[in-house]
Amino acid sequence: MNRWQIGDVTITRIIEVEAIGGTRFILPQATPEAVQPLRWMVPHFATEAGRLIMSIHALVIDTGSRRIIVDTCIGNDKERKIPSWNMLQGSFLTDLEAADYPRDSIDTVLCTHLHVDHVGWNTMLVGGKWVPTFPNARYLFGETEWQHWSTTPQEEYGDVVEDSVQPVIDAGLADLVAMDHKVCDEVSLFPSPGHTPGHVCIRIRSKGEEAVITGDSMHHPCQIAHPDWSCTADTDKAAARATREEFLARYCDTDTLIIGTHFATPTAGHLKKDAEGNYWLKV
């Protein structure tokens, strides 16, 4: 678990999975030979041998008056076509409660997009039925994102919408929002399309301080150095690259804390550029 303070806002990371390897199928250009020269990534984000380290985690934003969970990982008991994600039996909810955020205390669920590893704990299996995990929360789904996935099956993963999104909508707990939606004074969304049509990043501001949660606009810090490295799951690779390049230019050499949705421990840092014009992440 990591915690960061942005003004009066506390951001807490709840890990579901963190492991070496497992990212080559989504970042095929990130071969060990291509990764090894990126020495700033060792030891946190890559091994000496150039193997990537990845994380799947949720982030709780606590403003003092709001408790917002961002991206709910893979989830337990779900049939998935990726073997390591299939029928998980993890301790996510126990870990969430240990961080002082029991599931009934969450008032908002935010999904940067509706891919399999960002919606899993939206629901839980109770009596053979998928029910919302956070019964006291409003679930905020991007309207553009929902329009896409309500008609486009994620066949390579499993029945993602059917077990992790539709039950929330059927329970009347979902709100479809714009890509620039303001959640509260401290938390807002901004568009970052390309990985999916309605993908958003999350901006947190308080007392003159700022943080941004990347979602999958960047899967791994190696894409900071190589924004041209595309993810196999990007729906529009050109748009995803343009989003990364704009993001890097906007936040480089600023005080904004960048929190990666799949960045391994320590997960957050500040964007920098070296004398040759290469971007990197200072942690």
LINVENFEN-V846085 format. One record per helix or strand of 2 or more residues. SS is the DSSP state (2 for helix, 1 for strand). FROM is the first residue (numbers start at 1). LEN is the number of residues. If there is no record, write none. Layout:
ss = (SS;SS)
from = (FROM;FROM)
len = (LEN;LEN)
//
This chain:
ss = (1;1;2;2;1;1;2;2;2;1;2;2;1;1;1;2;2;2;1;1;1;1;2;2;2;1;1;1)
from = (2;9;32;39;52;67;83;92;103;108;116;120;123;129;138;143;160;166;174;187;200;209;215;222;237;257;268;279)
len = (5;12;5;3;11;4;3;7;3;3;3;3;4;4;5;7;5;5;4;5;7;5;3;4;15;3;6;4)
//
